[in-house]
Amino acid sequence: MYLIVIAWLYVTLMMSVAEATSSTGTVLGAIVTFALYGLLPLSIVLYIFGTPARRRAIRAREMAERTQATAMPSVTPDASGHAPTAPNAGAALPVRKEP
């Protein structure tokens, strides 16, 4: 597809050069010719032909987000009601003084 785009741009560029170097042509006319015969139609055609690729990319991104959301467990902290950490096995417990 890109070969067609390059070929069409080459043809419109040559049309613009022919217009600019013509005895009755102008550089402004060459710019308008290149824009209206080359850039505008190609941008529309590339947008239309690129639609399936954009849809595939959107679907792939949505599927990746779904799999990432389902792969991560939704556990809230301290939901079990137990202490957040266990006491150290060899540590001495603090002793309170009696009043």
C-alpha positions in Angstrom: 0.0 0.0 0.0 2.9 2.4 0.8 4.2 1.9 -2.7 0.9 3.3 -4.1 1.2 6.3 -1.7 4.8 7.0 -2.8 3.9 6.7 -6.5 0.9 9.0 -6.1 3.0 11.6 -4.3 5.6 11.4 -7.0 3.0 12.0 -9.7 1.5 14.9 -7.9 5.0 16.4 -7.2 5.8 16.1 -10.9 2.5 17.8 -11.7 3.4 20.6 -9.3 6.9 21.0 -10.9 5.3 21.2 -14.3 2.9 23.8 -13.2 5.6 25.9 -11.5 8.0 25.8 -14.5 5.2 26.5 -17.0 5.2 29.9 -18.7 1.6 30.4 -17.5 1.9 28.7 -14.2 2.8 30.0 -10.7 4.4 28.6 -7.6 1.2 29.2 -5.7 -0.7 27.2 -8.3 1.9 24.4 -7.9 1.5 24.4 -4.1 -2.3 24.3 -4.5 -2.0 21.5 -7.0 0.2 19.4 -4.7 -2.1 20.0 -1.7 -5.4 19.4 -3.4 -4.4 16.5 -5.8 -1.8 14.9 -3.5 -1.9 15.5 0.2 -5.7 15.8 0.8 -6.8 12.7 -1.1 -4.0 10.6 0.3 -4.8 11.7 3.9 -8.4 10.6 3.4 -7.5 7.3 1.8 -4.9 6.5 4.4 -7.3 7.3 7.2 -10.0 5.0 5.7 -7.5 2.1 5.0 -6.0 2.5 8.5 -9.3 2.0 10.3 -9.1 -1.8 10.6 -5.6 -1.5 12.1 -6.8 1.1 14.6 -9.7 -1.1 15.6 -7.4 -4.1 16.1 -5.1 -2.0 18.3 -8.0 -0.7 20.4 -9.3 -4.3 20.9 -5.8 -5.6 21.8 -5.4 -2.8 24.4 -8.8 -3.5 25.9 -8.1 -7.2 26.1 -4.7 -6.5 27.8 -6.4 -4.2 30.3 -9.1 -6.9 31.0 -6.6 -9.6 31.5 -4.5 -7.4 33.8 -7.6 -6.5 35.8 -8.6 -10.1 36.3 -5.1 -11.4 37.0 -4.6 -9.1 40.0 -6.5 -10.3 43.1 -8.6 -7.8 44.8 -7.6 -8.3 48.4 -8.1 -5.4 50.8 -5.5 -5.0 53.5 -6.5 -6.3 57.0 -9.6 -8.0 55.6 -9.0 -11.1 57.6 -9.2 -9.4 61.0 -5.8 -10.7 62.1 -2.8 -8.6 63.2 -0.9 -7.3 60.2 2.4 -8.8 61.3 3.3 -11.8 63.5 5.5 -11.1 66.6 9.2 -11.9 66.2 10.0 -15.4 67.4 13.1 -14.5 69.5 12.2 -11.1 70.7 11.5 -10.3 74.3 8.0 -9.1 75.1 7.6 -5.7 76.8 6.9 -5.9 80.5 4.7 -3.4 82.2 5.4 -2.1 85.7 2.6 -2.7 88.1 1.4 0.4 89.9 
